[in-house]
Amino acid sequence: MTWHVETRHFILPKEGSTPEECEDAVAFDAGALRFAVADGATEAFDAGRWAARLVEGWVGAKQSPLTAAEFGPWLREQGEWLHASWEGKKLSWYAEEKRRAGAFAAFVGLRLEAHGRGLGWRALALGDSCLVQRRGSEVLAAVPVSQPEAFGSTPPLVPSSEPLMGAALARLVEAEGRAEPGDIFLLMTDALAAWYFEALARRVGTAEEFDSLLAASDNVALSDLVRRERAAARMKDDDVAAVRIAVRMKAEG
């Protein structure tokens, strides 16, 4: 028997925005068992590109960093790349002020690791993008937050500017655990995660509906669900992104 995963993802911009304006990003490599989601800070300069750089760089790294000691040097490389890409750009005084502050994003990355017949997981998060591990109806883990009231207006974020990285890395959250066939992992940006935890607490079935639609890759129905929850003010009108990872085992040969 060998481990494999079934991966689905979903992205929807805030109301009135185009897909190109969405500042949330996802990346995954099911073969390498690496998955990441990031949420670019709306008020920051070039936040969407920073979010995309973080998830794509982390998933595609030779060894995805999973500790503060590993993440720091890797993050400096990503920040240098982003800042170098801005060189020579003509900007308004307002955009120039934002550029000097750098880009910011929330980030969560998950790596599954096979150990013989067992499967472990390790995760790293900074900000309020979240990882949830479920087994049936039970939530086994939620990283870095698990309660809707824990989502504030000023979460820690991943900065692109090197002078800000030390303080940010001090707030990095590392987590690990074990997985079994049938487990589901969800990576979600903040608006979706806050709504998801609230729906679970209220036991209204919409969290399960969301998971079922995501598993079926029914993006039209998913978009309708998100818009309905936004209209009812149960979900913040913000970009949303999610990756769903279903753990499976299959016979060899």
N, C-alpha and C positions, 0 to 999 in steps of 0.2 A: 504494500500500500504506500502511496506517496501523497504528500500534501499539495493541494492547489487551491486557488481562490477564484471567486467570481466577483468581478469589480464593475460597479456602475457609478456614474457621476452625474451631477446636475448643477447648472449655473443659471441664475436669473438676475438681471440687473434690477435696480430700484425702478419704481414706476416712472415712466416718462423718459427713461434712459435707454440708449441703444446697447447692444452687446459689446460694442467697441468701447463704450464708456464704463463698462463694469470693471471694478477695481478688486474683485475677488478672483482668485486663481486656484486651480487644482493641477496636480501632476501625479502620475503613478506609473509603476513598472511592475505588473503582476508577476512576471517571471523572477524579478529580483526581490519581490515581496516588500516593496517600498511605496509609500503613499504620503501625500502632503497636501495641505490646504493653507492658503494665506489670504488675509483680508487687508488690502491697502487702506491706510488711513485717509479719509476723504479730503481733509484739509491740507495734507502734505503734498509736496511736489513730486510728480511722477510716481504716484503711489501704485498705480496698476502695474507698471513695468517692474517695480521693486517686488511686488507680490509674486509676479510671474517668475522673476529671476530667482527668488528664494525657493519656490517649490520645484522648479525645473532643475536648479543647481543641486538641491538637496537630494532629490530622487536620482539624479544622474551622476552623483559623486562616486568616486572610486570606493569610498567608504563613508556612507552617510553619517555625519557627526551626531552623536547621541549624548554627549556630556558637555558641560560648559567648557572644559579644557579643549575638547575637539571642536566645538561650535565656534569659539572665539576666533581662531585663525581662519577658519573657513569663512566666517562672516566678514572679516576684514577684506578678504579677496572679493567677495560679492559686492561690498560697498565700493571698493576701488574701481571695479568694473563699471558700476552704475555711474559714479561721479565722473569717470573718464568719458563716458558716453555723452555727458553734458557739455564737454569742452567746445567752445566756439559757437554755442547757440546764442542767438540774439533773443533776449527776453525783456518783457516789461519790468519796470522797477519792482512791481508787486511780485511777479514770478521770480525775479532775482532774489528777493528777500526769502521767499519760500525755498528756493534752491539752496541758499546758504545753510538753512536749517537741515536739509537733507530729507530723505524719504523715510516713511515709517510703515510698518505692517504688523499685524498679529500673525502668528505662525504655529502650526502643529504638524509634526511629522511622525509617522509610524513605520516601524520595521518589524516584520515577522521573521523569526529565526527557527529553522527546523533543527531539532536535536534528536537524531535517531527517529523514534516513533513519536516523540513529543514535539510540541510547537510552543515557542515562547514569543513574547512581543516586548518591544522597547519603544518608548515614545519620548518626545521632547516637545515642549510647548513654551511659548512666550506670548502673552496676551490673552485674548478671550476667544480665540478659535479653539474648538474642543474635540476631544476624542471620547467616544462612548463605546464600551464593549458590552454587548448583550448576549445572554444565553436564554433563549426562550423569552419570557416576559421579564426576566430579572436583569437589572443593570449591575454588572460586575465591577465596572470601573468607569470613572468619568474624570477626565484630565483636561485642563487644570482646574476647572470649576464644575459644579454639578447642580447648583441651585439657581433658579431664574433671578433671584434678588442679588446674586453675586456679580451680575453684569453691570458694571458702572460706566460712567462716561469717560473715564480716564484710565483705561487699562495700560499695563506695561506693554511696550511695543518693541519690535526689532528695528533699530535705527540703521541707516546707511552710513551715517557720519561716525568716523572712528572715535572721536572724543566722547561720544555718548554710549559707546558699546560696553564699557566696564560696568556702569550702573545697571544697564539693561541685563547683562549676563548674570548679575547677582540675583535676578528675579526669574531666571530660567527654571522651569519645572521639568524634572526627569521622572519617568515612571516605567514600570515593567510588570509583566504578569505572564500567565499561561493561557493557552487557548485550546479548545477542543473542536472536533468536527461539529458543524452547526452553529458555531459562534458567529455573531455579526459585529463588525466594527463600523462605526460611523465617524467620519471627520466632517465637521461643520463649522462654518463661520458664525460670528456672534449672534446676529439677528435670528438665524435659524436655530442655533443651539439653545438660546434663551427661550424661544417659543417651544422647542421640543421638550425641554425639562418642565416647563409650565404645563404642557399638554399631558405629560406623564403624570404629574402631580394631580391634575384635575380628573384623570381617568376618563377622558371623553372620547378616546379612540382615534383622535386625529394623528397622534404620533405613529400609531400602528398603520394608519392609512398612508401616511407619508412614506414609511418604510416599505410597505407593499408596492406602492406605485414606483418608488425608486428601484426596487428589485426587478420590476417588470420593465424598466426603462420607459415608462409612460410619461414622457416629458410634457405632453399637452395637459394631461390631468394633473401632473405635479404643479405646473405653472398656474392652473386654475385654483388649486388648493392654496398655494402661497398667496395669490391675489385675493382670494376670499378671506384668508386670515388677516392680511394687511387691511383690507377694507373694514373688517370688524375690529380693528385696532388690537388684535391679539398678537400680531407680529409687527415688529418695527419695519417701516418701509426703508429697506436698505438692500444692497446687493446681497445675494445669498449663494452659497456654494456648498456642495456636499460630495463626499466619496463614500460609497458603501462597499465593504469588503466582506464577503461570505466565505467562511473557511470550510473546505471540503476535503475529503479523502477519496482517492480512486485507486482501483486495483492496477498494478503494474502489468505491462505486457499487452 
